[in-house]
Amino acid sequence: MKAMANLQGSVWKYARWLVAAGLIGAALVIRFHWQPPGDSHEHLHAEEARAYAKVEELSSLPVQQRWQRLKQMVSPRSPTVERVAAREALHSLTHLKPMP
């Protein structure tokens, strides 16, 4: 009888440790995989602002140099946000009316 009680006690002790480890593991998984919605959105806006600032820096260059640099920024190796900003700038360059 006493051996059975010891066995049940150790089983419950083991089960409690398993439950505690499972809860801690679940908490860690949730913590590292879940990001608050504001953070990723703010991060995207910051990336976008940096890309547009980079394109804006080119506005002081002559049109040919600006065109070449923007073409380089459109390459697949560039980040997506940077490519979008460069494409928009290229589009606006192609629609400039020549001065008489």
N, CA and C atoms as a LAMMPS dump frame, in Angstrom:
ITEM: TIMESTEP
0
ITEM: NUMBER OF ATOMS
300
ITEM: BOX BOUNDS ff ff ff
-5.0000000000000000e+02 5.0000000000000000e+02
-5.0000000000000000e+02 5.0000000000000000e+02
-5.0000000000000000e+02 5.0000000000000000e+02
ITEM: ATOMS id mol type element x y z
1 1 1 N 0.814 -1.185 0
2 1 2 C 0 0 0
3 1 3 C 0.862 1.256 0
4 2 1 N 1.874 1.219 0.877
5 2 2 C 2.741 2.38 0.989
6 2 3 C 3.538 2.576 -0.305
7 3 1 N 3.953 1.477 -0.93
8 3 2 C 4.69 1.563 -2.189
9 3 3 C 3.803 2.157 -3.28
10 4 1 N 2.53 1.791 -3.268
11 4 2 C 1.58 2.332 -4.241
12 4 3 C 1.394 3.832 -4.033
13 5 1 N 1.34 4.27 -2.812
14 5 2 C 1.18 5.699 -2.507
15 5 3 C 2.423 6.469 -2.953
16 6 1 N 3.607 5.883 -2.733
17 6 2 C 4.841 6.536 -3.178
18 6 3 C 4.886 6.642 -4.705
19 7 1 N 4.421 5.573 -5.364
20 7 2 C 4.403 5.567 -6.824
21 7 3 C 3.453 6.635 -7.36
22 8 1 N 2.274 6.728 -6.752
23 8 2 C 1.306 7.739 -7.188
24 8 3 C 1.834 9.145 -6.922
25 9 1 N 2.503 9.319 -5.803
26 9 2 C 3.067 10.628 -5.478
27 9 3 C 4.131 11.037 -6.476
28 10 1 N 4.978 10.091 -6.869
29 10 2 C 6.03 10.437 -7.832
30 10 3 C 5.446 10.674 -9.227
31 11 1 N 4.377 9.957 -9.576
32 11 2 C 3.723 10.173 -10.867
33 11 3 C 3.126 11.573 -10.91
34 12 1 N 2.469 11.991 -9.832
35 12 2 C 1.879 13.333 -9.782
36 12 3 C 2.963 14.405 -9.817
37 13 1 N 4.056 14.114 -9.142
38 13 2 C 5.166 15.07 -9.142
39 13 3 C 5.724 15.22 -10.566
40 14 1 N 5.891 14.115 -11.254
41 14 2 C 6.381 14.118 -12.632
42 14 3 C 5.386 14.837 -13.549
43 15 1 N 4.11 14.566 -13.357
44 15 2 C 3.071 15.197 -14.176
45 15 3 C 3.061 16.708 -13.966
46 16 1 N 3.229 17.15 -12.728
47 16 2 C 3.26 18.594 -12.457
48 16 3 C 4.444 19.248 -13.155
49 17 1 N 5.601 18.596 -13.143
50 17 2 C 6.772 19.153 -13.83
51 17 3 C 6.547 19.212 -15.344
52 18 1 N 5.919 18.177 -15.887
53 18 2 C 5.611 18.175 -17.318
54 18 3 C 4.654 19.309 -17.693
55 19 1 N 3.627 19.502 -16.881
56 19 2 C 2.67 20.577 -17.148
57 19 3 C 3.364 21.93 -17.052
58 20 1 N 4.188 22.119 -16.029
59 20 2 C 4.903 23.387 -15.859
60 20 3 C 5.838 23.64 -17.048
61 21 1 N 6.564 22.618 -17.468
62 21 2 C 7.472 22.772 -18.608
63 21 3 C 6.685 23.076 -19.884
64 22 1 N 5.557 22.421 -20.06
65 22 2 C 4.714 22.68 -21.228
66 22 3 C 4.185 24.102 -21.251
67 23 1 N 3.741 24.591 -20.104
68 23 2 C 3.24 25.965 -20.028
69 23 3 C 4.345 26.982 -20.301
70 24 1 N 5.506 26.739 -19.752
71 24 2 C 6.637 27.647 -19.991
72 24 3 C 7.029 27.615 -21.469
73 25 1 N 7.074 26.426 -22.043
74 25 2 C 7.398 26.307 -23.465
75 25 3 C 6.376 27.016 -24.341
76 26 1 N 5.098 26.841 -24.03
77 26 2 C 4.049 27.516 -24.806
78 26 3 C 4.164 29.028 -24.672
79 27 1 N 4.457 29.505 -23.475
80 27 2 C 4.615 30.949 -23.266
81 27 3 C 5.789 31.49 -24.077
82 28 1 N 6.885 30.744 -24.124
83 28 2 C 8.046 31.192 -24.901
84 28 3 C 7.752 31.212 -26.399
85 29 1 N 7.069 30.19 -26.88
86 29 2 C 6.72 30.138 -28.304
87 29 3 C 5.826 31.314 -28.667
88 30 1 N 4.819 31.564 -27.854
89 30 2 C 3.919 32.687 -28.116
90 30 3 C 4.683 33.997 -28.069
91 31 1 N 5.542 34.158 -27.103
92 31 2 C 6.283 35.413 -26.938
93 31 3 C 7.192 35.699 -28.126
94 32 1 N 7.877 34.683 -28.629
95 32 2 C 8.837 34.915 -29.701
96 32 3 C 8.212 34.937 -31.094
97 33 1 N 7.021 34.367 -31.243
98 33 2 C 6.393 34.351 -32.559
99 33 3 C 5.327 35.415 -32.734
100 34 1 N 4.831 35.971 -31.672
101 34 2 C 3.78 36.974 -31.77
102 34 3 C 4.371 38.349 -31.579
103 35 1 N 4.113 39.222 -32.518
104 35 2 C 4.555 40.608 -32.422
105 35 3 C 3.313 41.477 -32.303
106 36 1 N 3.342 42.462 -31.447
107 36 2 C 2.196 43.373 -31.381
108 36 3 C 1.981 44.028 -32.751
109 37 1 N 0.74 44.209 -33.181
110 37 2 C 0.471 44.724 -34.517
111 37 3 C 1.097 46.083 -34.797
112 38 1 N 1.207 46.932 -33.821
113 38 2 C 1.77 48.263 -34.023
114 38 3 C 3.235 48.218 -34.401
115 39 1 N 3.972 47.299 -33.857
116 39 2 C 5.412 47.246 -34.108
117 39 3 C 5.735 46.976 -35.576
118 40 1 N 5.115 45.982 -36.162
119 40 2 C 5.429 45.643 -37.55
120 40 3 C 4.953 46.749 -38.487
121 41 1 N 3.829 47.348 -38.155
122 41 2 C 3.3 48.431 -38.984
123 41 3 C 4.229 49.646 -38.932
124 42 1 N 4.685 49.983 -37.756
125 42 2 C 5.616 51.102 -37.61
126 42 3 C 6.94 50.805 -38.313
127 43 1 N 7.37 49.563 -38.224
128 43 2 C 8.615 49.155 -38.887
129 43 3 C 8.491 49.331 -40.403
130 44 1 N 7.347 48.942 -40.95
131 44 2 C 7.121 49.086 -42.387
132 44 3 C 7.143 50.555 -42.796
133 45 1 N 6.507 51.413 -41.999
134 45 2 C 6.519 52.843 -42.315
135 45 3 C 7.93 53.421 -42.245
136 46 1 N 8.711 52.968 -41.291
137 46 2 C 10.089 53.46 -41.175
138 46 3 C 10.914 53.033 -42.39
139 47 1 N 10.75 51.788 -42.823
140 47 2 C 11.463 51.306 -44.022
141 47 3 C 11.065 52.116 -45.249
142 48 1 N 9.774 52.375 -45.349
143 48 2 C 9.26 53.146 -46.476
144 48 3 C 9.842 54.56 -46.484
145 49 1 N 9.88 55.175 -45.319
146 49 2 C 10.42 56.536 -45.211
147 49 3 C 11.899 56.571 -45.593
148 50 1 N 12.655 55.546 -45.166
149 50 2 C 14.082 55.49 -45.524
150 50 3 C 14.257 55.337 -47.034
151 51 1 N 13.421 54.504 -47.648
152 51 2 C 13.526 54.29 -49.096
153 51 3 C 13.213 55.575 -49.859
154 52 1 N 12.163 56.265 -49.457
155 52 2 C 11.813 57.51 -50.15
156 52 3 C 12.851 58.596 -49.898
157 53 1 N 13.448 58.598 -48.722
158 53 2 C 14.513 59.571 -48.443
159 53 3 C 15.726 59.294 -49.328
160 54 1 N 16.015 58.009 -49.528
161 54 2 C 17.145 57.634 -50.385
162 54 3 C 16.905 58.102 -51.82
163 55 1 N 15.678 57.953 -52.287
164 55 2 C 15.333 58.41 -53.636
165 55 3 C 15.374 59.93 -53.693
166 56 1 N 14.903 60.572 -52.657
167 56 2 C 14.888 62.04 -52.617
168 56 3 C 16.299 62.619 -52.652
169 57 1 N 17.253 61.908 -52.061
170 57 2 C 18.646 62.363 -52.09
171 57 3 C 19.176 62.468 -53.521
172 58 1 N 18.627 61.665 -54.404
173 58 2 C 19.082 61.659 -55.797
174 58 3 C 18.535 62.839 -56.6
175 59 1 N 17.594 63.567 -56.048
176 59 2 C 16.956 64.64 -56.82
177 59 3 C 17.913 65.774 -57.175
178 60 1 N 19.021 65.895 -56.462
179 60 2 C 19.979 66.961 -56.774
180 60 3 C 20.9 66.584 -57.944
181 61 1 N 20.889 65.327 -58.329
182 61 2 C 21.742 64.874 -59.439
183 61 3 C 21.122 65.236 -60.784
184 62 1 N 21.946 65.317 -61.814
185 62 2 C 21.397 65.496 -63.163
186 62 3 C 20.518 64.297 -63.537
187 63 1 N 19.621 64.516 -64.473
188 63 2 C 18.621 63.504 -64.821
189 63 3 C 19.255 62.182 -65.241
190 64 1 N 20.309 62.218 -66.048
191 64 2 C 20.941 60.973 -66.509
192 64 3 C 21.507 60.167 -65.342
193 65 1 N 22.204 60.835 -64.438
194 65 2 C 22.768 60.127 -63.279
195 65 3 C 21.656 59.605 -62.378
196 66 1 N 20.63 60.415 -62.187
197 66 2 C 19.5 59.983 -61.358
198 66 3 C 18.855 58.748 -61.974
199 67 1 N 18.688 58.762 -63.291
200 67 2 C 18.103 57.632 -64.016
201 67 3 C 18.929 56.365 -63.784
202 68 1 N 20.244 56.473 -63.917
203 68 2 C 21.115 55.308 -63.731
204 68 3 C 21.032 54.775 -62.303
205 69 1 N 21.082 55.653 -61.332
206 69 2 C 21.012 55.213 -59.93
207 69 3 C 19.664 54.563 -59.623
208 70 1 N 18.604 55.154 -60.133
209 70 2 C 17.279 54.573 -59.901
210 70 3 C 17.164 53.208 -60.559
211 71 1 N 17.746 53.051 -61.729
212 71 2 C 17.741 51.746 -62.402
213 71 3 C 18.462 50.696 -61.548
214 72 1 N 19.551 51.107 -60.898
215 72 2 C 20.277 50.183 -60.013
216 72 3 C 19.414 49.8 -58.813
217 73 1 N 18.644 50.757 -58.305
218 73 2 C 17.802 50.493 -57.136
219 73 3 C 16.64 49.557 -57.452
220 74 1 N 16.286 49.435 -58.731
221 74 2 C 15.163 48.59 -59.124
222 74 3 C 15.57 47.119 -59.242
223 75 1 N 16.832 46.819 -59.109
224 75 2 C 17.304 45.436 -59.267
225 75 3 C 16.672 44.521 -58.218
226 76 1 N 16.525 43.237 -58.545
227 76 2 C 15.92 42.279 -57.616
228 76 3 C 16.681 42.125 -56.293
229 77 1 N 17.928 42.541 -56.263
230 77 2 C 18.705 42.431 -55.025
231 77 3 C 18.306 43.502 -54.009
232 78 1 N 17.666 44.562 -54.474
233 78 2 C 17.251 45.651 -53.588
234 78 3 C 16.018 45.235 -52.786
235 79 1 N 15.851 45.801 -51.602
236 79 2 C 14.635 45.519 -50.828
237 79 3 C 13.383 45.974 -51.592
238 80 1 N 12.283 45.311 -51.356
239 80 2 C 11.044 45.591 -52.078
240 80 3 C 10.607 47.039 -51.934
241 81 1 N 10.665 47.564 -50.724
242 81 2 C 10.223 48.942 -50.491
243 81 3 C 11.078 49.916 -51.295
244 82 1 N 12.364 49.636 -51.368
245 82 2 C 13.275 50.492 -52.129
246 82 3 C 12.961 50.418 -53.627
247 83 1 N 12.648 49.223 -54.109
248 83 2 C 12.3 49.075 -55.526
249 83 3 C 11.04 49.852 -55.873
250 84 1 N 10.056 49.815 -54.974
251 84 2 C 8.805 50.537 -55.223
252 84 3 C 9.069 52.034 -55.313
253 85 1 N 9.835 52.555 -54.367
254 85 2 C 10.149 53.989 -54.374
255 85 3 C 10.919 54.369 -55.64
256 86 1 N 11.858 53.523 -56.044
257 86 2 C 12.645 53.801 -57.248
258 86 3 C 11.773 53.742 -58.496
259 87 1 N 10.858 52.777 -58.549
260 87 2 C 9.963 52.675 -59.709
261 87 3 C 9.069 53.91 -59.824
262 88 1 N 8.578 54.38 -58.693
263 88 2 C 7.747 55.582 -58.723
264 88 3 C 8.555 56.779 -59.22
265 89 1 N 9.793 56.881 -58.768
266 89 2 C 10.646 57.987 -59.213
267 89 3 C 10.958 57.864 -60.705
268 90 1 N 11.215 56.653 -61.166
269 90 2 C 11.462 56.446 -62.596
270 90 3 C 10.229 56.818 -63.416
271 91 1 N 9.083 56.447 -62.904
272 91 2 C 7.838 56.77 -63.596
273 91 3 C 7.666 58.283 -63.717
274 92 1 N 7.952 58.99 -62.634
275 92 2 C 7.814 60.451 -62.691
276 92 3 C 8.871 61.066 -63.617
277 93 1 N 10.056 60.45 -63.692
278 93 2 C 11.087 60.958 -64.609
279 93 3 C 10.687 60.776 -66.068
280 94 1 N 10.038 59.678 -66.38
281 94 2 C 9.657 59.424 -67.769
282 94 3 C 8.501 60.312 -68.204
283 95 1 N 7.771 60.858 -67.253
284 95 2 C 6.633 61.708 -67.595
285 95 3 C 6.95 63.195 -67.464
286 96 1 N 8.217 63.527 -67.337
287 96 2 C 8.605 64.938 -67.312
288 96 3 C 8.51 65.506 -68.721
289 97 1 N 8 66.684 -68.797
290 97 2 C 7.933 67.33 -70.113
291 97 3 C 9.246 68.061 -70.353
292 98 1 N 9.835 67.905 -71.526
293 98 2 C 11.099 68.597 -71.807
294 98 3 C 10.884 70.111 -71.865
295 99 1 N 11.884 70.821 -71.393
296 99 2 C 11.824 72.282 -71.4
297 99 3 C 12.034 72.773 -72.83
298 100 1 N 11.275 73.777 -73.274
299 100 2 C 11.464 74.292 -74.64
300 100 3 C 12.748 75.073 -74.776
